[in-house]
Amino acid sequence: MTASFKVRWAILASSVIIGVGLLFFLDDTGRFYCALSIISGIICYYLSEGFIDRLIYGEKLALAMKDGAAALKESKKLFAKAEKSLSKETKASINQKQEELQAALKAHELNRIRVAGEELTKLSDKHLSAQKKAAWRDIFDPIAIAVLLALLLRGFILEAFEIPSGSMIPTLYVGDKIFVNKLVYNVRIPFFNHSLFKIGEPKRGDVAVFVYPHNPSDNFVKRVIALPGDTVEVKNDFVYVNGKALPRRNIGSAKYWDLLGEKWYENQYSSFEERNDEAVYTVIQDPLRMRSDYAKHTIPDGHIFVMGDNRDNSSDSREWGLVPMENLVGKSMFIWWSKGPGLHKERFFTWVD
């Protein structure tokens, strides 16, 4: 076992152990960074080999060791496939060259590695070439691994969504592209909208992405207002949770762009700062539009009550009912792109609160 391998293995093992060990004990943001730690460890393990070798052994020896180790690994793999068809003399010859190269690598002797590597390569080309994989596999295999990692990342850790409507203005604009942390509420089977098991509970004030209960092919994003066991009521534009109105203060008025069909329009709204437990956020209301009240309702187990921050222009729990916990996909993390109309550079990479 080389020093380089020991260092790389230490990087991988520590990141995986720390990541997995803390995964179920931290909050949603912590779990996300734990997952990134695991992925980073895996990536560093595969990418750091040449760098660490150069630090330990120097440029020439590191390159020779890399080539020699690759030749030895390839020869052993091909030998295992072709062993039954080889003569006793050929087997002995290949085993001898493999042992010589292995001893040279262990001794870290540059010339021995080069000579033994060249001899083993010639011998392998002569007797084992029929077992080599097709050239297209050299291109396909790394691409397949990259695609697999991307699918795992998207399926279980982080996924991008685009905001199609103005129901969450001013927190999220139409056309905002956000990343959603999927290591918050449920572990779901990718692409099938089915929850495997629960890993966390939503909090009041979370901006959550969920599968729309009345059409599983749609994902909605709203703010969590009430949890199982809570009573919720909306009266005269005030939201009441467990009999108490959510504290709010008027912070003036502002204009925001929204989309009606394919046409953009700008509207003036009244803005309010609202508090729900520890969450503090801004909601807006259209002074020219009155929304009907929502009668007092107790939230049953396994469900949540959600609303849009654009209170008078949001299709939410007041209209179509509660969201089952198992429908939760993840929690909005940050905006990575914002356009519509115009490019909102100041919103790039801003956290969603």
C-alpha positions as CSV (number, residue, x, y, z in Angstrom):
1,M,0.0,0.0,0.0
2,T,1.7,3.2,-1.2
3,A,1.8,6.5,0.8
4,S,-0.3,8.1,-1.9
5,F,-3.0,5.5,-1.5
6,K,-3.0,5.8,2.2
7,V,-3.5,9.6,2.0
8,R,-6.3,9.3,-0.6
9,W,-8.0,6.5,1.4
10,A,-7.8,8.7,4.5
11,I,-9.5,11.6,2.6
12,L,-12.3,9.3,1.3
13,A,-12.8,7.4,4.6
14,S,-12.9,10.6,6.8
15,S,-15.3,12.4,4.5
16,V,-17.7,9.4,4.3
17,I,-17.5,8.6,8.0
18,I,-18.1,12.2,9.1
19,G,-20.8,12.8,6.5
20,V,-22.7,9.6,7.3
21,G,-22.2,10.0,11.0
22,L,-23.7,13.5,11.1
23,L,-26.3,13.0,8.4
24,F,-29.1,12.2,10.8
25,F,-28.1,14.6,13.6
26,L,-27.9,18.0,11.9
27,D,-30.5,20.4,10.6
28,D,-31.4,20.5,6.9
29,T,-28.5,22.7,5.9
30,G,-26.1,20.6,7.8
31,R,-27.4,17.4,6.1
32,F,-26.9,19.0,2.8
33,Y,-23.2,19.9,3.5
34,C,-22.6,16.4,4.9
35,A,-23.8,14.9,1.6
36,L,-21.5,17.3,-0.2
37,S,-18.7,16.2,2.1
38,I,-19.2,12.6,1.0
39,I,-19.3,13.4,-2.7
40,S,-16.3,15.7,-2.3
41,G,-14.4,12.9,-0.6
42,I,-15.2,10.5,-3.5
43,I,-14.2,13.0,-6.1
44,C,-10.9,13.9,-4.3
45,Y,-10.1,10.2,-4.0
46,Y,-10.2,9.8,-7.7
47,L,-8.6,13.1,-8.7
48,S,-5.9,13.5,-6.1
49,E,-3.8,10.5,-7.0
50,G,-1.4,12.2,-9.4
51,F,-1.1,15.4,-7.2
52,I,-0.3,13.5,-4.0
53,D,2.2,11.3,-5.8
54,R,4.0,14.3,-7.2
55,L,4.3,15.9,-3.8
56,I,5.7,12.7,-2.3
57,Y,7.9,11.3,-5.1
58,G,8.6,14.1,-7.5
59,E,7.3,14.6,-11.0
60,K,9.2,11.9,-13.0
61,L,8.9,9.1,-10.4
62,A,5.2,10.0,-9.8
63,L,4.4,9.7,-13.6
64,A,6.4,6.5,-13.9
65,M,4.6,5.0,-10.9
66,K,1.2,6.0,-12.2
67,D,1.9,4.4,-15.6
68,G,3.4,1.3,-14.0
69,A,0.5,0.8,-11.6
70,A,-2.0,1.2,-14.5
71,A,0.0,-1.4,-16.6
72,L,0.1,-3.8,-13.7
73,K,-3.6,-3.4,-12.9
74,E,-4.6,-3.9,-16.6
75,S,-2.3,-6.9,-17.0
76,K,-3.8,-8.6,-13.9
77,K,-7.4,-8.0,-15.1
78,L,-6.7,-9.3,-18.6
79,F,-4.7,-12.2,-17.2
80,A,-7.7,-13.3,-15.0
81,K,-9.9,-13.4,-18.1
82,A,-7.5,-15.3,-20.3
83,E,-5.8,-17.6,-17.7
84,K,-7.6,-20.8,-18.8
85,S,-6.5,-20.4,-22.4
86,L,-2.8,-19.6,-21.7
87,S,0.0,-22.2,-21.7
88,K,1.9,-22.9,-18.5
89,E,5.0,-21.2,-19.8
90,T,3.1,-18.0,-20.8
91,K,1.4,-17.9,-17.4
92,A,4.7,-18.2,-15.6
93,S,6.3,-15.5,-17.8
94,I,3.5,-13.0,-17.2
95,N,3.4,-13.7,-13.5
96,Q,7.2,-13.1,-13.3
97,K,6.9,-9.7,-15.0
98,Q,4.0,-8.7,-12.9
99,E,6.0,-9.5,-9.7
100,E,9.0,-7.6,-11.0
101,L,6.9,-4.5,-11.7
102,Q,5.2,-4.8,-8.3
103,A,8.6,-5.0,-6.6
104,A,9.9,-2.0,-8.5
105,L,6.8,0.0,-7.6
106,K,7.2,-0.9,-3.9
107,A,10.9,0.1,-4.0
108,H,10.1,3.4,-5.8
109,E,13.0,2.9,-8.2
110,L,12.4,4.9,-11.4
111,N,14.5,2.9,-13.9
112,R,13.3,-0.5,-12.6
113,I,9.7,0.7,-12.9
114,R,10.2,1.9,-16.5
115,V,11.9,-1.3,-17.6
116,A,9.5,-3.7,-15.9
117,G,6.5,-1.7,-17.1
118,E,7.7,-1.8,-20.7
119,E,8.4,-5.5,-20.6
120,L,5.0,-6.3,-19.0
121,T,3.2,-4.2,-21.5
122,K,4.9,-6.0,-24.4
123,L,4.1,-9.4,-23.0
124,S,0.5,-8.4,-22.3
125,D,0.0,-7.0,-25.8
126,K,1.3,-10.3,-27.2
127,H,-0.7,-12.7,-25.2
128,L,-3.6,-10.8,-23.6
129,S,-4.7,-8.3,-26.3
130,A,-7.8,-10.3,-27.2
131,Q,-9.2,-9.5,-23.7
132,K,-8.9,-5.8,-23.9
133,K,-12.1,-3.8,-23.9
134,A,-13.1,-1.9,-27.0
135,A,-11.8,1.6,-27.4
136,W,-15.3,3.0,-27.1
137,R,-15.4,1.8,-23.5
138,D,-12.5,4.1,-22.6
139,I,-14.8,7.0,-23.5
140,F,-18.1,5.6,-22.4
141,D,-17.1,4.4,-18.9
142,P,-16.1,7.8,-17.5
143,I,-19.2,9.4,-19.1
144,A,-21.4,6.7,-17.5
145,I,-19.9,7.3,-14.1
146,A,-20.4,11.1,-14.4
147,V,-24.0,10.6,-15.4
148,L,-24.6,8.2,-12.6
149,L,-23.2,10.7,-10.0
150,A,-25.3,13.5,-11.5
151,L,-28.4,11.4,-11.3
152,L,-27.6,10.5,-7.7
153,L,-27.0,14.1,-6.8
154,R,-30.3,15.2,-8.5
155,G,-32.3,12.3,-7.1
156,F,-31.3,12.4,-3.5
157,I,-29.4,15.6,-2.6
158,L,-30.0,18.7,-4.8
159,E,-32.4,19.6,-7.6
160,A,-33.0,22.7,-9.6
161,F,-36.5,24.1,-10.1
162,E,-37.8,27.1,-12.0
163,I,-40.6,29.3,-10.6
164,P,-43.5,29.4,-13.1
165,S,-45.8,31.9,-11.3
166,G,-45.9,34.9,-9.1
167,S,-47.5,33.2,-6.1
168,M,-44.3,33.6,-4.0
169,I,-43.5,37.2,-4.8
170,P,-41.5,38.9,-3.3
171,T,-39.5,35.9,-2.0
172,L,-39.4,34.2,-5.4
173,Y,-40.0,36.0,-8.8
174,V,-41.4,34.5,-11.9
175,G,-38.5,32.9,-13.8
176,D,-36.3,32.5,-10.7
177,K,-34.2,29.3,-10.8
178,I,-33.6,27.8,-7.4
179,F,-31.8,24.8,-5.9
180,V,-33.7,22.7,-3.5
181,N,-32.2,20.7,-0.6
182,K,-33.7,17.2,-0.8
183,L,-32.1,16.0,2.4
184,V,-34.6,17.7,4.6
185,Y,-38.0,16.0,4.8
186,N,-38.1,12.7,2.9
187,V,-35.9,10.4,1.0
188,R,-37.7,9.8,-2.3
189,I,-37.3,7.4,-5.2
190,P,-36.0,9.5,-8.0
191,F,-38.4,10.2,-10.9
192,F,-41.2,8.2,-9.3
193,N,-42.6,10.8,-6.7
194,H,-42.6,8.1,-4.0
195,S,-41.3,8.7,-0.5
196,L,-39.1,5.9,1.0
197,F,-38.8,7.2,4.6
198,K,-38.9,10.5,6.5
199,I,-35.6,12.1,7.7
200,G,-36.9,15.4,9.1
201,E,-39.9,17.6,9.9
202,P,-41.0,20.8,8.2
203,K,-40.9,24.0,10.2
204,R,-43.3,26.9,10.2
205,G,-41.9,29.4,7.7
206,D,-40.1,26.9,5.5
207,V,-40.3,27.6,1.8
208,A,-41.0,24.0,0.7
209,V,-41.3,22.3,-2.7
210,F,-43.8,19.5,-2.8
211,V,-45.8,17.3,-5.2
212,Y,-49.1,18.9,-5.8
213,P,-51.7,16.6,-4.2
214,H,-54.2,16.8,-7.0
215,N,-51.7,16.3,-9.9
216,P,-48.6,14.3,-9.0
217,S,-46.8,15.5,-12.2
218,D,-46.7,19.0,-10.9
219,N,-44.4,20.5,-8.2
220,F,-45.5,23.5,-6.2
221,V,-43.5,25.9,-4.0
222,K,-45.2,27.6,-1.0
223,R,-44.5,28.7,2.5
224,V,-45.3,26.3,5.4
225,I,-47.8,28.1,7.7
226,A,-49.2,25.5,10.1
227,L,-48.1,22.0,11.2
228,P,-50.0,18.9,12.3
229,G,-52.1,19.7,15.4
230,D,-52.2,23.4,14.8
231,T,-55.3,25.4,14.2
232,V,-55.2,27.9,11.4
233,E,-57.6,30.6,10.3
234,V,-57.3,33.6,7.9
235,K,-59.5,36.6,8.8
236,N,-59.3,40.1,7.4
237,D,-56.0,39.4,5.8
238,F,-54.4,38.2,9.1
239,V,-53.3,34.6,9.5
240,Y,-54.1,33.1,12.9
241,V,-52.1,30.0,14.1
242,N,-53.3,28.4,17.3
243,G,-55.6,31.3,18.0
244,K,-52.9,34.0,17.7
245,A,-52.4,36.3,14.8
246,L,-49.0,36.1,13.2
247,P,-47.2,39.4,14.1
248,R,-46.8,41.7,11.1
249,R,-45.9,45.3,10.4
250,N,-46.5,47.4,7.4
251,I,-43.2,48.2,5.5
252,G,-44.7,50.3,2.7
253,S,-45.5,49.5,-0.8
254,A,-43.6,48.2,-3.8
255,K,-44.0,47.4,-7.5
256,Y,-43.4,43.8,-8.7
257,W,-43.6,42.2,-12.1
258,D,-45.9,39.2,-12.6
259,L,-47.0,37.1,-15.5
260,L,-50.5,36.7,-16.8
261,G,-50.6,34.1,-19.6
262,E,-47.6,35.2,-21.7
263,K,-48.0,38.9,-20.9
264,W,-45.9,40.6,-18.2
265,Y,-47.5,43.3,-16.1
266,E,-46.3,45.5,-13.2
267,N,-48.5,46.0,-10.2
268,Q,-48.3,48.0,-6.9
269,Y,-48.6,46.0,-3.7
270,S,-48.7,46.7,0.0
271,S,-45.8,45.0,1.8
272,F,-45.7,43.5,5.3
273,E,-43.1,41.9,7.4
274,E,-44.5,38.7,9.0
275,R,-43.2,36.5,11.7
276,N,-44.0,32.8,12.2
277,D,-42.0,31.2,15.0
278,E,-38.4,32.0,14.1
279,A,-39.0,32.7,10.4
280,V,-39.3,36.4,9.4
281,Y,-40.3,37.1,5.8
282,T,-42.1,39.6,3.6
283,V,-45.6,39.1,2.2
284,I,-47.5,41.3,-0.2
285,Q,-51.2,42.1,-0.8
286,D,-53.0,43.6,-3.7
287,P,-55.0,46.6,-2.3
288,L,-57.4,46.3,-5.2
289,R,-58.3,42.7,-4.6
290,M,-60.0,41.2,-1.6
291,R,-59.4,37.5,-0.7
292,S,-62.1,35.7,1.2
293,D,-61.4,34.5,4.7
294,Y,-60.5,30.9,5.6
295,A,-62.5,29.3,8.4
296,K,-60.7,27.9,11.5
297,H,-59.4,24.4,10.7
298,T,-57.3,21.9,12.7
299,I,-54.5,20.4,10.7
300,P,-54.6,16.5,11.0
301,D,-51.6,14.3,11.5
302,G,-49.3,13.9,8.4
303,H,-50.4,17.1,6.8
304,I,-49.3,20.8,6.6
305,F,-51.0,24.1,5.6
306,V,-49.2,26.2,3.0
307,M,-49.7,29.7,1.6
308,G,-48.0,31.8,-1.0
309,D,-46.3,35.1,0.0
310,N,-48.3,36.9,-2.7
311,R,-51.3,36.4,-0.5
312,D,-54.0,37.7,-2.9
313,N,-52.6,35.9,-6.0
314,S,-51.7,32.4,-4.8
315,S,-53.4,29.1,-5.3
316,D,-52.6,27.3,-2.0
317,S,-54.1,25.4,0.9
318,R,-57.0,28.0,1.2
319,E,-58.2,26.8,-2.2
320,W,-57.2,23.2,-2.7
321,G,-56.5,21.9,0.8
322,L,-53.6,20.5,2.8
323,V,-50.3,18.9,1.7
324,P,-49.5,15.4,2.9
325,M,-46.1,15.2,4.5
326,E,-45.1,12.4,2.1
327,N,-45.4,14.8,-0.8
328,L,-42.6,17.1,0.5
329,V,-39.7,17.1,-2.0
330,G,-37.3,19.5,-0.3
331,K,-36.6,23.0,1.1
332,S,-35.7,25.9,-1.1
333,M,-32.0,26.9,-0.6
334,F,-30.9,29.7,-2.9
335,I,-31.6,31.4,-6.2
336,W,-28.9,30.8,-8.8
337,W,-30.6,32.6,-11.7
338,S,-33.2,35.3,-11.9
339,K,-34.7,36.6,-15.2
340,G,-38.1,37.9,-16.1
341,P,-38.5,40.5,-17.3
342,G,-34.9,41.6,-17.4
343,L,-31.9,40.0,-15.7
344,H,-31.8,40.4,-11.8
345,K,-28.1,40.0,-11.1
346,E,-28.5,41.2,-7.6
347,R,-30.6,38.1,-6.8
348,F,-28.0,35.6,-8.1
349,F,-26.9,33.1,-5.4
350,T,-29.1,34.7,-2.7
351,W,-30.6,32.5,0.0
352,V,-34.3,31.9,0.2
353,D,-35.7,32.8,3.6
